[in-house]
Every structure is written in C-alpha cells, then in structure tokens.
Amino acid sequence: MDWQIVTVDGKPIGKAPKQDSVRTIALDSHTLQELRDHRDRMDEARKKAADAGLPWPEHGSVFVREGGAPINPDYLTDRFDLPEPNSGRSGCGFIPARCDSMGAAAGRINGCR
C-alpha cells in the first residue's frame, strides 16, 4: 500500500502511511490471480469508457465504483455494519486491528456468525 485513504469532515483524503506502518505482505497465488483478473477487468472498463467518450478518473485506486470513481472509505466501513438480508445476522462490525509483531494482521472482522 503506497497510499492511505482517511475521511476528514466527510471527504476522503489520501496520504502516505506513517513510516512505521509500512509493511510488505505475502499473497497466495489465488489472490494474486484474482488481483490480475481484476486489473484486466478495470483495463477493459477504462477502454469501454474511452470508446464511449466518457472520462475515467485516474487516481491509482485498485477498487473503484462503476465509472472509475473512488470508493469512499466510510461506505466500506458502513457496509460491515449492515445486516445481511434474510440471514438473521446482525452487522459484522469492522474493527481495525494493530499489526502483531510479525505484521500479519491488517484488520479483522468481529462478530460474524
């Protein structure tokens, strides 16, 4: 992660993470392939937008809304708090977690059953 997105006064702001929070993580081959496939889908979406004469914002985000707009981090946090329809479950509640001494945990989901 080169960039951290935080919300200030309801607006997403990008900033470099603190130096002591910079980590390298290992990804398994399945996750790497999923990310490559996602990149290919995004390349295709950019091409279709360009062919249609529509702008595609370039901001370096991996995951974006339809049309290329960045996703507000509060939207994602709020999604964890919504109950899953017809499941009888309450929201999961996303709880940011500190990395352990091995740097393994970036976050955890608590309360999902």
Long-range contacts (C-beta under 8 A, 24 or more apart in sequence): 2-60, 3-60, 5-70, 5-73, 6-73, 7-72, 7-73, 7-74, 10-74, 12-70, 12-72, 12-73, 12-74, 14-59, 21-99, 23-99, 23-103, 23-106, 25-103, 25-106, 35-62, 38-62, 38-63, 80-109, 89-113
